[in-house]
Amino acid sequence: MAYWINLYNAPTVKVVLDNYPVDSILHITISPGWFSTGPWGKKLVTVEGEQLSIDDVEHRILRPIWRDPRIHYVVNCASIGCPNLRRRAFTGNRVDAMLDAAARDYINDWRGAAFREGELYVSTLYKWYAVDFGGTVPKIIAHLGRYARGELAKGLAAATSIAGYRYDWDLNEAPAR
């Protein structure tokens, strides 16, 4: 699993760097097809003679083989709305702890889940991949609750609905110094 997570993240970073400056990864239109956006469909890596796209790594390998919703917290799409890229590469002996840490970090950040005026707003990741998080709003909320801390955890314990979804596709880059 660690190998495939790294194989998703490394070409993502490389494709952004190769096309920098760019405001959003969505503006890197190298995927084949008339209606394609972003770089996800282009074959960027080769493993044992098979060319793979970033989409292949996520949707043909990581998600179906491991069926672990925490994968969404470690595959980085270079956008503000996406979970942060980890500072260290994933390794087999640390992958489970790193998945848990990434889930806690994202869920407890405003990008993952937050209450505004008593209503729950979450990342659109939970809408796009609802099936990976249990498929229903109560199961998504329960998933969030497993990793939430403090006031967020208290709010989720009483939550029964999601008021809205949000996602920021702007490039997640370090500020100039």
Secondary structure, 3 states (H helix, E strand, C coil): CHHHHHHHHHHHHHHHHHHCCCCEHHHCCCCCCCCCCCCCCCEEEEECCEEEEHHHHHHHHHHHHHCCHHHHHCCCCCECCCCCCCCCCCCCCCHHHHHHHHHHHHHCCCCCEEEECCEEEEECHHHHCHHHHCCCHHHHHHHHHHHCCHHHHHHHHHCCCCCEEECCCEECCCCCC
